[in-house]
Amino acid sequence: MTKRYPLRRRVASAALAALIAGGSLAGALAGELSGAPAAYADSWRDKEYWLKESGITSAWKSSKGAGVKVAIIDSGVDGQHPDLKGAVVGGSDASGAGSLDGQKGLGSKPEHGTLVATLLAGRGHQPDDSTPSPGADRSNGVMGVAPEAQILAVSTWLGSPNPGGRSDQEQIPAAVRWAVDNGAKVINISLGSTSPGWPQSWDAAFLYAEQKDVVIVAAAGNRLAGNVQVGAPATIPGVLTVAGLDREGKASFDSSSQGITIGVAAPAENLVGGMPGGGYADWAGTSGAAPIVSGVAALIRSKWPEMSAKQVINRIVSTAKDTGPAGKDPIYGFGILNAEAALSATVPVVDVNPLGSIADWIRVHRRGDLRAPAPQPTAPPTSAPPTLPEATIPVAKPPSQVDNALPAAVVIGFGCIFAAILVGAGVHLRRAVKNPPEAPKEPETGVVEVADKTAPK
């Protein structure tokens, strides 16, 4: 027996829907959730095909992420999960409604952050579920990509009315700033949206992270969830955007999207992760692909502590296996993640981030003054705005139980209506996946151009 999570779709006029970019639960372990004896987790470990196929087990010969703090901006992380004991070293709540340490599940998908955390930095656990010790057998449970990395849990409230009074327009920049100020060298954001644009309130926080030399990794979003094209924050220049692969190593139709800002592709189907309370679940989506890449970034930053963020990103994308049209393309980006090569190959030093710079974008599009980091934004209102209304247009039931992502509770006001899914788009998109268009050339400055409009009229 499995527990399935219903699909929902929402759209709103003059609104940007912030979404969890793929936390699909194809089936949660019923015994774990009902209090029955836990299944031995080696059955879950055996499902982690990406550890070998993406070169991660080979990369562990060089690094396991020790000494690197990775912030997970999500719905909260259960630090008491057997596979996360000792991994969560700090946290904060950006919503104003949760626990102060970021370890309480929030919003309409409270389990999502724990799924992401175990995939990124799970440590497994001993068969007797005792506190892990150095050299102990950890053959049970989920082993993350960077099992020795430390987690900073930053909780947000998305998908339902936030009793804490903060919209995602306020939560996301606050979460990014807190992560940077508390020592994160990598930030994972498995959140997406249906709009390529982002509110100006996000500019300063992402600029701050860039200036402080932090790697930000974001999920590209899922077609089945309405993310036909990559949406913010994965469109922000300098962010390492991750597309999804199916079990055959090809671009996933359901669990990915497309866009010129994609940097690399990683597994996004047939994933497993930990659930709050000690359970496990199968899931799918770029929400899972992103922490795989974030984990590799942590491995690199552990091996080369002085390496800059732009060099880390360049090392990941330049060692990726080129797939699809030659060179960078809007389906695979620079190619498929190769963790072993990222940790061992000789990579030329670059002067710029191959995925652009938010500083350059602000200078051109916002006419911003970048002489110093922008000040901390003012305090948020004391009451939450209403959630986005239910969709007023009919939406066909999708063919599978892949999660449709998580709508946020904020109106950001870009001033135009975005339809989550266009009727009949499936046929066109399937053709696009099989025959992806060539990626548009980026400006000579290296800045990724991002449209200000949220959707075609």
N, C-alpha and C positions, 0 to 999 in steps of 0.2 A: 504494500500500500504506500502510496506517495502523497505528499501534500503539494498541491499546485496553487500557484498564485494567479489570480484573475488578471486579465489584460484590461487596461483602461487607456483611453485616449482623450486628450483635452486640447482645445485651441482657444485663443482669446484674441479679441480685437485690441490692437495697439499694445501688445504684450509680447515679451520674450519668455518662452517656457524653458526654464532651466531643468535639465533632465538628468537622472542617473542613467549613464550611457550603456546600459546593457545588463544589469544584474538579474539575469534570468535564472530562475530555479526550475530546471526541467523536472526535478523531483527531490524533495528533502528526505532525509533518512527518517522514516516514520518512527522507528524504535527509539531513536535519540530524542525526538520531539515529544514522545508520549511517556517517556520515563522508563522504557524497556531497557534491558542491558545493552550497553554500547557495542556496536560491531567492532571487531578488531580493525584498526585503521590501516593495516597493511593492504586491505582491499581497496582503500582510498589511495594509498601511496602508489599502488600499481597503476592507477588511472592517470598518473601525472606524466603522460607521454612527452610533454614539452621539455621536461628536465633533460632528457637525452637528445631528443630530436632538435631542440634549439641550441644545443651545445652548452647547456648550463652545467651539467655534471662535469664536463671537461674544464669549464671555466673555474670551477671550485678548486682546481689544483693551484690556481693563482690567488683566489680571493673568495671569501664568503660574506663580505660586507661588514666586517668588524670595524667598529669605530665610526660608522656613518649613521646619522640620524635621517630618517625618511618620514616626512609628514604625510599623513593620509587625511585629506580633506574629504569628508564623506558623512555618513549618517551616524558615526560613532563606532568605536572598536571595543569589543569585549576582551579586555586584557586578561580575563580569568579563563579564557578558553585553554584547554590543555596544550594546544600547539602554540600559544602565545605567551605562556608563563615566562616572565622575565624580559619579554620583548618590548612591551610598552613602558617607556621611561618618562613620559610626560604627556600632557594633553590640555585641551581647552575646549570650551563650548562657544561657538560663534553665534549660536542662535539666541542665547539668552534664556533658553527654556530647559536645557538639559543639565546634567551633572557638570561640575566644574572641570573634571579631568578628561572629558571627551569620551568616556567609556560606556556611556549609556546610549542605547540605540534610539534614534529620533526619527520623526517624520513617518511617511507612509511605507518606507522600506527600511526599517530599523536594522535589519540583518545585513544590509549591503556592505557596510564598512568592515564588518568582521570577515566576510567573504574575501574582500579585497586584501585585507591585512594578512590573512593566512597565506594567500597566493603569493604575496610579496615577500613576507618575512616569517612565515611559519617555521617553527623549529621541531615539529614532530613531538612525540612524547614517548615515555617509557611504557611498556605494557601494563605496569601496575599503576600508571597515572601519577606517580610521585613527581616531586619537583625535579626537573632535569638537572643533571650534574655534568661537569666536563667529562667527555669521553663515554658518557652513558649511552646505552642503546636507545635510539629514538626512531626505531623502525615503524612505529605506529603514527598515524596522523598525517597531516599535510606538511610537507617540507617546502618552504618558500624558496624563491629564487635567491634571496639574500638572507639565509637563515641566521646570520650573526649580526645583521643590521638592527638598529634600534628604531622603534616606532614612536612618533609623536601623533597622537590621536586628536584630530580637530573635528568636532561634531558640528553638523549643520542640520537645520530643519527644513525639509523640502517635501512637497507633495500634498500637504494639508495645511490648514490654518495654523500658523505658528503662534503659540501662546506667549512666546518670548518677545514678540513685537518686532522682529527683524526680518526684512525681505532678503532674497538672495543678492539683491543689489548691494546690500550692506554686509551680508554674511561672508560672501566670497572674498572681497578685499580684506576684511578683518581677519579671516582665516589665513590668507596668504601672508599678511604682515606678521601675525603671531608666529607662524611657522618659521619665517625668516629670522625673526628676533630671538627665537629659541633654539637656534642652531641647526635647522634643517639644511642639509646639503642637496637633498632631492625632495620634490613635492609631487605627490601623485594626486591627480584630480580625475576620478572616474565619473565625471559629470559632463553632460553635454547640453546642447540646445538645438532648437530648430532654426535658429537664426545665425548667419555668419557674423553679424555685428554684435557688439557688446556695449554695455552702458559705460559712459565716461567715468563713472565712479570706480571702474576696475582698472583704469589706466595706471594710476599712481602705484597701486599695489604690485602689479606685474612689472612695472618699471623698477620698483624697489627691489624685487627679487632679482631682476637682471643686474642691477647695480651691485647687489650683494653676492653675485656669482652663484646663484642657486639654479639647479636644473629643474624645470617644470615639465612634467609628462602628463598629457591629457588624452582621454579616449575620443576616438573619432565619431562615435555614435553608431546606431544601427538602422538599417533601412526599414526593417520590419516595424521599428518604433516610430517611423516617420522621418528619420534623419537621412533623407535622400542625399543631401550634401552635408559636409562637415559643418558643424556649428560651433559657436563660441562655448568655452574658452579655447577650443582646439584650433581656432582660426587666428589666435593672437600671435604675431610674429615672435619668433624665438622659442615658442613652446614646441616640445617634441610630441607631435601628434601620432597616435598609434591606430592603425587600421587592423581589421580582424581577418584571420585565416580559418578555413574549415579544417576538418580532420585530415584532408588530403594535402594540406599545405597550399591551397589555392584561395583566392579572395572569397570570403564568405558573402553570400548574397544577403542573408538575414542579419548576420551579426557583424556588419561593417557598413561603411558609407564611402563616399569618394570626395576628393577635393584636392586642390593644388597645395594645401598646407600639410598633407600627410607626409610624415618623415620616414616611418618604417612600419612593417606589418608583423604581427605576432599572433600566436594561437588564440582563437576566440570561441571555439566550439568544443563541446565535450570536456569542459573544465570542472574542477572540483574545488571546494573551499569549506572553511569552517563556519558554523552557525553559532550565534549567541547561545550560551548555555551548554556548549560542548558537543553539539551535533555537527553533521556534515551535509553537504548537498551538491548535486550536479548543477551546473549552470552554464550560461553562455553569454557572449557579448563582448564588446570592446572594453567594458568595465573590467573584464578579466585580462584582456590583452595588455592594457596599460600598466598594471602592476608588474607584469612579467618584464616589461621594458624598464620600469622604474627600478626593479631589482637589479637588472644588469647595470644600470647607471650607478647604483650603490656599490656593486662589485668593483667597478672601475674607480670610483672615488675612494674606495678603501685601499686599492692597490697603489694608486697614485694620488695621495692626499692633496698635493699641490696643483694638480691638473685643473684648469679652468673649466667652467660649465660649458663654454662653447667648444672646448676641446673634447669634453666627454660626449657631447651630442655628435660632434663630427666623427668621433671614433665609432659610435654606434651606427650612424647612417652610412659611413664610408666602408664599413666592413659587412654591411648587409648584402645578401645575395640578390643581385639584380634579377627581377622577375617582371614579366609583362613586356611592354615596349622598352627598348633600350634606354637606359638613363632613368631619371626621376619621372614618375607618372602619377596620375591622380587616384590610382587604385592601390598600389603597393608603396608609393613614395619612392625612396631610394632602394627598397627591396625588403627581403625577409630577414628578420633578426637572426644574427649568428653570434651568440654569446662567446663561444670559444675564440673566434677571430677578434671580437671586440676586446678581449683580454690578452691577446697574444700577438696580433698583427702589428707590423710597423706602419704607423699612420703619420703622414706629413702634418706638421703644425699649421694651423690656420689662424688667420687674424680676425675672422668674423664668424659668427654663428651661421652655418649653412642654411638655417631655417629663418634667418632674418633677425631683426632687433625691434623690440617695442619702443625703444628710445627713438629710433629713426622714424618709426611710424607716427609716433606722437608729434615729432617735429614737423612732419609733412602734413598730417591730417588734422591735428589739433592745434597746431601752431604753439606747441608747448615750450616752456622754459625748462630745460633739463639740467641746469647748473647744479642742482641739489635735489635729493629725494623729496617728493611732495610730503607735506605734513599729514599726520594722522587725521582721518575724516572725523567729523563731529559725531556726537552720540546719536544713535538711532531713535526713532519715535518709540513711545511706550506701548503702543498697540499695533498688532499686526494688520496689514491690509488683507482684504478678503482673498481667498484662494481663487485661482483661475476658474471660470465656470466650465461646466461640462460642455463637450463639443456639441454644436448645434447642427452639424452636418453628419449624415450617416457614414459610418465607417464599416467596411466589410470585415468580418472576423478573419484574422490571419490564419495561415495554415498550420502554425505550430505554437507552442507555448513559450517562445522566446519573449522575454520581458520587453515592454514597450517604452521603458525608461520612466523616470519619475518627474511629474510636473511640479514646478515650484509654486510658491504662494506669493508671487510678486508681479506687479505691473511695472515694467521699466519704461514704457512709453516711447517706442521708436516710431509710432504713428502709422503703422500699416498692418493689414491683416495677413497672418501667415497660416496657410492651410497645412496641416500636418502631413496629409497624404492626398495626392491627386488620384482620382479614379482612373484606373487603367495604367498607372505608372509602373506596375510590376513588370509588364512585358518589356517596356523600354529599358528598365533597369537591368533586367537579366541579360539583355543584349549588350548593355554597357559594360557589364562585368566580363562577359566573354570577349568583347572587343573594345577595351577601354580606349578613350581618346587620348591623344598625346597631350601632355601637360603644357599649359601656356607657359611661355618664357617669363621668368621673373625679371624685374627691373635690374639694371646693371648695378644698382646700389646694394643689391642683396636683400632689399626690403620686400616682404610679401605683401602684395596689395590685397586689402580686404574691403569689400563693398560695405558702405554704410547702411544700405537698404536691407530690411529684414526679409523681403520676399518680393518676387515679381508681382505686379498688380494684376 
